[in-house]
Amino acid sequence: MSFDCDVAVLGTGAAGLVAALAAHDAGASVALFEKAAVVGGTTALSGGVCWLPCNPVGAREGLSDSREEALAYLDSLSHGLIAPDLAEALVDGAKPVLDYLEQHTPLRFQVVPIPDYHPERPGGKPQGGRSIEPGAIAFDELGPWADRVGMGQFSDPVTGDVYLTTLDSPRGGGSGRIDDAEMARRRQHRVNGRGRGMVGGLLKACLDRGIVPSTESRGTRLVVEDSAVVGVQVAIEGALREVRARRGVVLATGGFEWDRALTAAFLRGPMSHPASIPTNTGDGLRMAMRVGAQLGNMREAWWMPAAQLPGQQQYGEQKVALILRERALPGTIIVNREGKRFVNEATNYNAMGGAFHALDSARFDYMNLPCWIVFDRRMIEDYGFLDVPAGGAMPDWVPSAPTLPALATRLGIPAEALQATVARWNTLVDAGHDGDFGRGNSAYDGFNGDLRHYPGKASTLGRIERGPFYALPLESSTLGTKGGPRTNAHGAVLDVDGAVIPGLYAAGNVMAGPTGMVYGGAGGTLGPAIVFGFNAGRHAAQRVSTPEASALV
């Protein structure tokens, strides 16, 4: 079988699948490669939400947004790390890519009513409208490929299917329960939502066009002639093959969070137990570096507090749970080794990464690692925790004790400090205002808390007072890194002098993230991924691989 083509795409997450579709529909022949045995990358593991300002989905639902507001929002959070041309490309690219996907794939998008993650900043949207998700997709239309899509974090443990969308969940405004007849229909047709639904819809569109992914096919090196990328070496079934790509190669291989050497070299602070797929080991980054790509945003990741789940694995690695709802619920706080609070526990997960990376210059140690989320029995009775339902029994592996001093002793932290911290917290709760870290001040804070009291600070402020008391260790984890080769607005990779490397493109977590250190809102990873995947695939298809036109950008 010959894999020679006009455009070669490496990776089958959202960025790679969209790039493959865009290149094909712009007139190019496409070869699509996936390192893993299954398709979908980290997208399949995700919630499938995309953050896209000025999107047409919100507009047709009557929600207000503008280019000026969106750019002001990103600029207010930039800290000099967001290139204006890429911010404009993201905002301006939302409508073209969504119009294309809804017209040429099975995907149909809907607004998820989640506030922006920094809604009080200029241009922020406290009422949401920028986060959207695809509706559910019937996997029975994928034939044998239905069983070759990666597992999601919300997957049925038997079938792997994800029957609910975010809109079906309480966080999206739903009840979290589908009536029996509808659930039976979804099971019968293997209807998938969230990230698996997005991958399923994009994969179906690729298969309909004859774009069949080659799995267990790892890109290793780019092929360069006359300073232009003209192909890629791919290890396929144990054999190294050179794939000629007449118009270009699109890197969509994900981040480098599973490579210890790369994370130690580049990330700004500690990161352990990443919550992505373990094939994200920096393959695309290394390929780009070898041909002289300029790098950017290398210190940043999509930070996320997480907890290890003993005895559980996912993709053959230690499984971790993303700690999102739990730390926003009333009756929880997070403390460090000194038994002190150090952060607004309900803030967005990406911003919390900065608190984990604070350095004590005198001790030359990280001030807030290790840390624990602390809560009491009443919180369990009211809300549950992780997979434990309200009123259920916590598993034995979660540290607990009948009193706060006993819990502190078990954790190895000062008992008096922990008692004082909880007493201070209870005083703040009674006053209805967190004067220490501002928990509940933002419209985002309570969104993941008790929605019966949202909006309002009571959705996230609650006393800790009745034993037994619990403390779950937290990890400074990540959904993926977001540093890599710098690109222009078309997704074309730039060299160390800022010139385009002809024939090389990047999209998704492999590229230098266009939003810098910012996580704009729910779906802040996938929104840029599909915009720049679309730009890269379409532009690569329009390149002419002749010496005279090799610099076309």
Phi and psi in degrees as a GROMACS rama.xvg file:
@    title "Ramachandran Plot"
@    xaxis  label "Phi"
@    yaxis  label "Psi"
@TYPE xy
-93.401  133.352  SER-2
-104.348  4.25429  PHE-3
-60.0591  143.181  ASP-4
-160.086  178.252  CYS-5
-80.2589  -45.817  ASP-6
-131.312  127.072  VAL-7
-103.576  131.585  ALA-8
-117.335  128.316  VAL-9
-107.768  112.202  LEU-10
116.619  138.648  GLY-11
-121.983  28.3199  THR-12
-75.2859  -170.304  GLY-13
-58.1953  -42.4808  ALA-14
-61.3293  -46.6412  ALA-15
-68.4606  -42.3987  GLY-16
-65.9426  -41.3246  LEU-17
-66.5103  -40.0807  VAL-18
-60.8296  -42.6632  ALA-19
-63.182  -43.6971  ALA-20
-64.7538  -44.595  LEU-21
-64.1389  -40.2445  ALA-22
-65.0694  -45.1431  ALA-23
-60.1834  -47.6392  HIS-24
-74.2977  -10.9329  ASP-25
-92.389  6.74197  ALA-26
104.564  8.14791  GLY-27
-100.971  150.142  ALA-28
-81.9124  142.927  SER-29
-129.051  136.697  VAL-30
-116.131  131.721  ALA-31
-120.818  126.464  LEU-32
-123.488  142.926  PHE-33
-133.923  127.812  GLU-34
-65.2959  -39.6459  LYS-35
-79.88  173.373  ALA-36
-80.5541  -16.4119  ALA-37
-120.788  161.503  VAL-38
-100.823  163.452  VAL-39
118.15  -21.5686  GLY-40
52.4775  -152.242  GLY-41
-68.9128  -21.5857  THR-42
-57.5312  -42.3069  THR-43
-63.2881  -28.2252  ALA-44
-81.8495  -15.0219  LEU-45
-87.5827  178.301  SER-46
-79.6572  -8.72516  GLY-47
78.783  7.6048  GLY-48
-85.6455  143.185  VAL-49
-119.1  129.687  CYS-50
-95.0508  113.447  TRP-51
-140.701  104.17  LEU-52
-62.4227  153.72  PRO-53
56.283  36.8283  CYS-54
-83.6381  148.86  ASN-55
-70.8803  -18.7864  PRO-56
-67.5653  -48.315  VAL-57
-64.7902  -37.2256  GLY-58
-62.0173  -40.8201  ALA-59
-75.2891  -12.0056  ARG-60
-96.6542  9.59075  GLU-61
81.5452  15.4394  GLY-62
-87.7286  142.324  LEU-63
-93.9837  133.189  SER-64
-158.435  160.514  ASP-65
-148.032  157.559  SER-66
-57.1666  -42.9896  ARG-67
-64.1329  -42.8912  GLU-68
-64.1465  -44.0873  GLU-69
-63.0867  -45.5057  ALA-70
-68.5738  -35.6723  LEU-71
-64.1498  -39.3568  ALA-72
-61.8248  -50.6195  TYR-73
-63.9702  -40.4935  LEU-74
-63.9683  -36.5394  ASP-75
-67.4806  -18.7671  SER-76
-111.653  5.22719  LEU-77
-69.7432  -42.3017  SER-78
52.0367  33.4723  HIS-79
76.6562  8.19113  GLY-80
-102.77  -4.6979  LEU-81
-106.658  119.837  ILE-82
-72.2598  126.513  ALA-83
-55.0003  -37.8122  PRO-84
-67.2768  -32.1982  ASP-85
-76.7339  -35.902  LEU-86
-60.7674  -43.1174  ALA-87
-65.4642  -39.4011  GLU-88
-64.0458  -37.3667  ALA-89
-66.2223  -49.4105  LEU-90
-65.8265  -44.4401  VAL-91
-72.9053  -19.4998  ASP-92
-87.3282  -10.1469  GLY-93
-61.3154  -50.6797  ALA-94
-64.9401  -47.2241  LYS-95
-58.8339  -43.5482  PRO-96
-71.7346  -38.6087  VAL-97
-71.5664  -39.15  LEU-98
-59.5519  -43.977  ASP-99
-61.6311  -49.5663  TYR-100
-64.0455  -38.6444  LEU-101
-73.8695  -24.9359  GLU-102
-88.4304  -25.3306  GLN-103
-124.399  5.64201  HIS-104
-137.757  171.067  THR-105
-72.5681  -7.01118  PRO-106
-71.7946  135.271  LEU-107
-131.99  124.795  ARG-108
-97.1129  155.213  PHE-109
-141.353  149.023  GLN-110
-74.8104  136.71  VAL-111
-105.763  120.591  VAL-112
-79.0332  67.145  PRO-113
-111.49  130.6  ILE-114
-60.8698  153.924  PRO-115
-54.7715  156.273  ASP-116
-75.6316  -17.5908  TYR-117
-130.333  62.279  HIS-118
-67.3962  -18.9021  PRO-119
-85.3638  -6.77182  GLU-120
-74.3746  159.019  ARG-121
-51.9971  130.357  PRO-122
81.2937  -1.7258  GLY-123
-71.9704  159.707  GLY-124
-121.533  93.6493  LYS-125
-60.5682  -28.2856  PRO-126
-91.1821  0.113511  GLN-127
80.8245  -160.217  GLY-128
115.683  -17.5574  GLY-129
-94.9339  -9.83748  ARG-130
-100.404  124.908  SER-131
-133.085  160.725  ILE-132
-142.102  155.073  GLU-133
-77.1055  149.2  PRO-134
-67.9579  172.428  GLY-135
-69.7497  151.997  ALA-136
-123.559  135.65  ILE-137
-79.9945  113.566  ALA-138
-75.4946  -13.5928  PHE-139
-67.3227  -9.97507  ASP-140
-87.1286  -3.49269  GLU-141
-92.4258  -4.09187  LEU-142
59.0685  -138.01  GLY-143
-64.2587  -18.1633  PRO-144
-74.8172  -11.5324  TRP-145
-60.1522  -30.6369  ALA-146
-94.3762  9.86853  ASP-147
-119.104  23.0442  ARG-148
-103.549  135.624  VAL-149
-59.3232  157.238  GLY-150
-74.9175  142.541  MET-151
-98.3927  164.667  GLY-152
-68.321  -17.1611  GLN-153
-106.647  19.1824  PHE-154
-70.6838  146.943  SER-155
-61.9502  128.712  ASP-156
-64.3661  -18.6106  PRO-157
-94.905  -54.4545  VAL-158
-91.6138  -23.1651  THR-159
86.2579  -6.01241  GLY-160
-77.5044  153.501  ASP-161
-117.568  105.386  VAL-162
-85.2063  -16.3073  TYR-163
-109.917  146.805  LEU-164
-91.7204  172.728  THR-165
-63.7734  -36.8226  THR-166
-63.1634  -25.1536  LEU-167
-75.1792  -19.4381  ASP-168
-87.849  160.8  SER-169
-57.0266  -35.3359  PRO-170
-64.7483  -29.9044  ARG-171
-92.7146  2.68999  GLY-172
102.869  -2.76826  GLY-173
-92.8306  -176.833  GLY-174
-89.8851  -17.9013  SER-175
86.5754  -1.39016  GLY-176
-131.235  129.458  ARG-177
-100.793  140.977  ILE-178
-61.2821  156.747  ASP-179
-58.0634  -41.3528  ASP-180
-65.4731  -43.6496  ALA-181
-67.2887  -39.9762  GLU-182
-65.031  -37.6184  MET-183
-62.1812  -40.6058  ALA-184
-63.7043  -42.7658  ARG-185
-65.0283  -39.5163  ARG-186
-66.1314  -42.0214  ARG-187
-60.2739  -41.7619  GLN-188
-99.9279  9.50872  HIS-189
51.6584  52.8225  ARG-190
-75.1173  124.27  VAL-191
-117.387  137.194  ASN-192
-112.871  -167.922  GLY-193
56.4411  -144.756  ARG-194
-64.4675  -38.0091  GLY-195
-65.2164  -35.411  ARG-196
-63.6454  -42.4322  GLY-197
-61.5142  -46.9937  MET-198
-61.7255  -42.259  VAL-199
-59.8427  -43.2249  GLY-200
-65.5318  -42.9255  GLY-201
-68.5009  -39.7809  LEU-202
-64.4238  -41.7413  LEU-203
-59.0046  -42.0979  LYS-204
-64.3523  -38.8209  ALA-205
-65.115  -47.3186  CYS-206
-62.3003  -37.8338  LEU-207
-61.9908  -25.8485  ASP-208
-95.2914  3.62236  ARG-209
80.9126  13.0551  GLY-210
-89.901  100.275  ILE-211
-105.192  119.517  VAL-212
-63.5952  141.105  PRO-213
-98.4437  106.473  SER-214
-85.0692  169.327  THR-215
49.3387  42.4368  GLU-216
-128.691  102.24  SER-217
-101.615  122.644  ARG-218
-68.93  136.783  GLY-219
-118.888  -46.6729  THR-220
-144.359  148.114  ARG-221
-84.9808  148.458  LEU-222
-100.02  123.218  VAL-223
-120.377  131.063  VAL-224
-135.235  130.978  GLU-225
52.5115  42.4615  ASP-226
68.3614  9.94963  SER-227
-117.086  145.986  ALA-228
-79.8735  121.654  VAL-229
-120.837  6.69164  VAL-230
171.312  -172.152  GLY-231
-151.069  142.833  VAL-232
-85.7592  130.441  GLN-233
-128.996  130.859  VAL-234
-85.4042  108.968  ALA-235
-118.647  118.464  ILE-236
51.9136  40.8935  GLU-237
84.5187  -5.87381  GLY-238
-111.65  137.281  ALA-239
-85.4962  125.113  LEU-240
-125.553  146.549  ARG-241
-98.0203  118.957  GLU-242
-101.351  119.017  VAL-243
-81.4416  131.798  ARG-244
-126.756  100.214  ALA-245
-63.2045  -30.3202  ARG-246
-110.687  -19.8683  ARG-247
159.018  168.675  GLY-248
-121.149  130.466  VAL-249
-106.444  118.621  VAL-250
-85.9353  121.716  LEU-251
-141.315  47.4902  ALA-252
-92.3975  5.87055  THR-253
82.3917  -174.178  GLY-254
-86.9059  -160.531  GLY-255
-125.238  22.6833  PHE-256
-66.2022  -19.038  GLU-257
-94.5626  6.52199  TRP-258
-107.181  109.972  ASP-259
-62.0942  -37.3702  ARG-260
-66.039  -41.4364  ALA-261
-70.9395  -41.2901  LEU-262
-66.9325  -36.841  THR-263
-66.3555  -34.8974  ALA-264
-75.137  -31.6566  ALA-265
-118.157  -37.2753  PHE-266
-69.7851  148.375  LEU-267
-74.8369  -17.648  ARG-268
-160.06  -175.566  GLY-269
-62.3017  146.063  PRO-270
-151.316  126.996  MET-271
-138.021  156.172  SER-272
49.1652  63.6491  HIS-273
-57.8781  150.69  PRO-274
-100.078  23.3803  ALA-275
-109.474  -165.807  SER-276
-86.1408  141.888  ILE-277
-72.3103  -2.57388  PRO-278
-80.9619  -3.48622  THR-279
-81.7392  81.4103  ASN-280
-117.132  19.1939  THR-281
83.8937  22.82  GLY-282
-59.1762  -48.6573  ASP-283
-64.9818  -37.7699  GLY-284
-59.5616  -47.2362  LEU-285
-64.8752  -40.2191  ARG-286
-62.1114  -41.9758  MET-287
-68.5908  -39.1993  ALA-288
-61.7267  -38.8796  MET-289
-63.8809  -25.431  ARG-290
-103.745  15.8719  VAL-291
88.9081  24.2162  GLY-292
-68.6903  142.542  ALA-293
-77.4034  136.115  GLN-294
-103.275  153.774  LEU-295
-152.191  156.259  GLY-296
61.6021  24.5033  ASN-297
-67.6535  -22.443  MET-298
-78.7634  -13.639  ARG-299
-98.098  153.519  GLU-300
-144.589  171.328  ALA-301
-87.6844  83.9293  TRP-302
-65.9003  148.22  TRP-303
-156.018  125.155  MET-304
-70.5952  136.311  PRO-305
-143.214  167.646  ALA-306
-133.342  139.184  ALA-307
-70.5612  145.071  GLN-308
-113.392  94.5323  LEU-309
-53.8168  136.14  PRO-310
81.3199  -0.452854  GLY-311
-115.09  141.913  GLN-312
-128.152  155.945  GLN-313
-143.142  131.403  GLN-314
53.1849  33.4728  TYR-315
78.3359  6.8932  GLY-316
-123.152  164.846  GLU-317
-52.069  124.648  GLN-318
-81.513  140.034  LYS-319
-122.647  152.448  VAL-320
-104.32  135.916  ALA-321
-76.3812  124.016  LEU-322
-94.1645  96.1545  ILE-323
-119.151  -72.0686  LEU-324
-59.5104  -41.6045  ARG-325
-59.3302  -39.4592  GLU-326
-83.3048  -10.0938  ARG-327
-94.8183  -14.5649  ALA-328
-69.826  147.828  LEU-329
-58.4127  141.31  PRO-330
91.3476  20.4245  GLY-331
-133.277  146.111  THR-332
-139.984  166.462  ILE-333
-119.577  131.529  ILE-334
-126.229  154.578  VAL-335
-97.2093  -169.484  ASN-336
-65.7168  -16.3334  ARG-337
-91.0876  3.57858  GLU-338
75.964  21.7537  GLY-339
-115.837  146.9  LYS-340
-67.945  152.305  ARG-341
-143.983  5.93194  PHE-342
-160.353  156.066  VAL-343
-71.173  106.963  ASN-344
-62.9394  -25.1402  GLU-345
-93.9299  3.36474  ALA-346
-66.4483  167.57  THR-347
-65.9892  148.082  ASN-348
-61.6314  -36.9851  TYR-349
-65.2746  -44.0179  ASN-350
-63.689  -29.7641  ALA-351
-64.6633  -22.8136  MET-352
-55.6191  -36.2295  GLY-353
-62.6827  -36.1638  GLY-354
-67.4885  -34.9552  ALA-355
-67.324  -23.7696  PHE-356
-99.8341  6.54744  HIS-357
-65.7593  132.176  ALA-358
-107.542  131.546  LEU-359
-83.0159  107.415  ASP-360
-67.4067  -28.8599  SER-361
-73.5986  -47.011  ALA-362
-85.6571  -11.9812  ARG-363
49.6924  56.3132  PHE-364
-147.283  157.182  ASP-365
-75.0183  125.351  TYR-366
-67.2387  -32.0299  MET-367
-117.121  18.7965  ASN-368
-130.154  128.011  LEU-369
-74.8033  166.822  PRO-370
-148.977  165.377  CYS-371
-139.492  146.046  TRP-372
-91.8654  122.745  ILE-373
-109.206  136.525  VAL-374
-155.613  171.09  PHE-375
-121.299  -179.58  ASP-376
-65.7426  -34.6454  ARG-377
-62.6504  -36.8637  ARG-378
-60.737  -41.6976  MET-379
-63.8701  -42.327  ILE-380
-65.9379  -34.5464  GLU-381
-80.6899  -38.3782  ASP-382
-127.748  -22.7771  TYR-383
77.6469  -177.708  GLY-384
-156.661  126.512  PHE-385
53.2376  -122.142  LEU-386
-88.9065  -0.17497  ASP-387
-81.1004  123.057  VAL-388
-72.9236  164.349  PRO-389
-54.2345  128.146  ALA-390
84.4962  -1.83954  GLY-391
-78.9  177.071  GLY-392
-94.6003  130.628  ALA-393
-71.1221  145.528  MET-394
-65.9132  154.39  PRO-395
-63.4982  -24.2517  ASP-396
-77.696  -8.29827  TRP-397
-85.7865  117.89  VAL-398
-56.4288  134.81  PRO-399
-147.311  164.452  SER-400
-162.48  155.564  ALA-401
-71.22  -22.9629  PRO-402
-132.821  161.539  THR-403
-63.8229  -43.5111  LEU-404
-59.6499  -39.6971  PRO-405
-66.8412  -36.8694  ALA-406
-64.8882  -43.9054  LEU-407
-59.6796  -42.4299  ALA-408
-61.6152  -41.3527  THR-409
-64.2065  -34.6228  ARG-410
-83.9311  -17.4329  LEU-411
80.2834  30.8928  GLY-412
-119.046  159.875  ILE-413
-62.5588  123.657  PRO-414
-65.2304  -42.7142  ALA-415
-64.0418  -37.2559  GLU-416
-66.3476  -43.2772  ALA-417
-64.2791  -42.9604  LEU-418
-60.6415  -43.1922  GLN-419
-65.8546  -38.006  ALA-420
-64.3636  -44.3716  THR-421
-67.2085  -40.0533  VAL-422
-62.1112  -43.2423  ALA-423
-61.5446  -44.363  ARG-424
-58.6218  -45.7697  TRP-425
-62.8534  -35.2133  ASN-426
-64.6484  -42.7007  THR-427
-64.2493  -40.0634  LEU-428
-62.0773  -44.889  VAL-429
-62.1569  -32.8953  ASP-430
-79.0937  -13.4048  ALA-431
76.4693  19.127  GLY-432
-155.363  125.957  HIS-433
-84.4871  91.1025  ASP-434
-74.5141  -6.80145  GLY-435
-90.3101  -46.5174  ASP-436
-131.374  3.68257  PHE-437
73.6082  22.1988  GLY-438
-62.9118  128.393  ARG-439
96.2712  -9.21246  GLY-440
-72.4384  -33.0856  ASN-441
-86.8089  148.156  SER-442
-62.9401  -20.8865  ALA-443
-78.8022  -32.3439  TYR-444
-54.9067  -48.2474  ASP-445
-83.7696  -4.8021  GLY-446
-61.9551  -31.8062  PHE-447
-95.3287  4.33283  ASN-448
-94.6614  -138.214  GLY-449
-84.0816  102.317  ASP-450
-69.0036  -11.8035  LEU-451
-67.0908  -22.2818  ARG-452
-112.587  15.1534  HIS-453
-101.323  137.429  TYR-454
-79.1408  149.223  PRO-455
149.433  150.147  GLY-456
-68.1503  -23.3681  LYS-457
-63.533  -15.7496  ALA-458
-69.1251  -16.726  SER-459
-134.459  -12.0205  THR-460
-98.8723  125.891  LEU-461
-158.607  143.925  GLY-462
-67.8397  154.216  ARG-463
-118.42  113.374  ILE-464
-153.025  -17.3095  GLU-465
-119.446  120.577  ARG-466
-75.1175  167.769  GLY-467
-69.9439  158.103  PRO-468
-107.37  149.97  PHE-469
-128.585  155.617  TYR-470
-148.115  110.922  ALA-471
-98.3168  123.674  LEU-472
-64.1803  139.262  PRO-473
-110.078  150.223  LEU-474
-111.478  147.417  GLU-475
-83.1781  93.2887  SER-476
-108.772  -174.371  SER-477
-152.148  149.512  THR-478
-81.3658  -10.6677  LEU-479
153.675  155.989  GLY-480
-80.6645  164.769  THR-481
-141.356  36.5741  LYS-482
-116.058  151.498  GLY-483
170.606  -157.527  GLY-484
-63.2171  136.881  PRO-485
-73.1432  146.656  ARG-486
-131.368  167.699  THR-487
-91.9478  -172.431  ASN-488
-64.4268  -20.8727  ALA-489
-84.7797  -4.60265  HIS-490
86.1059  4.48662  GLY-491
-74.7287  132.467  ALA-492
-76.2221  139.668  VAL-493
-100.511  148.562  LEU-494
-88.3712  -176.639  ASP-495
-65.2362  -16.8465  VAL-496
-97.3311  2.37861  ASP-497
88.5167  4.52306  GLY-498
-90.8343  152.381  ALA-499
-67.2084  136.352  VAL-500
-86.1534  105.214  ILE-501
-55.4365  131.581  PRO-502
86.6599  3.78879  GLY-503
-120.196  130.233  LEU-504
-132.209  159.513  TYR-505
-147.731  146.988  ALA-506
-154.232  154.924  ALA-507
81.9065  -155.619  GLY-508
-70.2839  -10.1184  ASN-509
-76.5085  -23.6246  VAL-510
-88.9524  164.826  MET-511
-65.4441  115.513  ALA-512
-54.0665  126.636  GLY-513
-69.2089  -13.8682  PRO-514
-104.456  16.0185  THR-515
59.0837  -128.739  GLY-516
-88.6778  3.22944  MET-517
-87.5353  140.289  VAL-518
-114.064  97.4822  TYR-519
-61.7023  -37.5481  GLY-520
-179.065  -179.796  GLY-521
-54.6497  126.498  ALA-522
91.4748  16.5461  GLY-523
-65.5757  -14.7443  GLY-524
-86.3042  -48.6693  THR-525
-76.2744  -30.0932  LEU-526
-57.7193  -58.0735  GLY-527
-59.3018  -33.746  PRO-528
-60.5955  -45.091  ALA-529
-76.595  -31.7936  ILE-530
-64.9539  -50.3763  VAL-531
-78.2227  -24.6719  PHE-532
-64.2331  -43.0804  GLY-533
-63.3088  -48.0411  PHE-534
-60.0306  -44.9407  ASN-535
-66.0062  -47.5211  ALA-536
-62.9877  -44.0103  GLY-537
-66.32  -41.2075  ARG-538
-72.1396  -38.9419  HIS-539
-59.7767  -40.4403  ALA-540
-63.6485  -25.8306  ALA-541
-91.735  -3.94157  GLN-542
-69.8663  149.054  ARG-543
-111.818  119.756  VAL-544
-87.3566  59.9271  SER-545
-115.961  155.589  THR-546
-55.63  -36.5179  PRO-547
-70.1868  -30.7727  GLU-548
-109.166  10.1221  ALA-549
-65.3817  -18.0281  SER-550
-96.9214  11.6055  ALA-551
-60.298  126.745  LEU-552
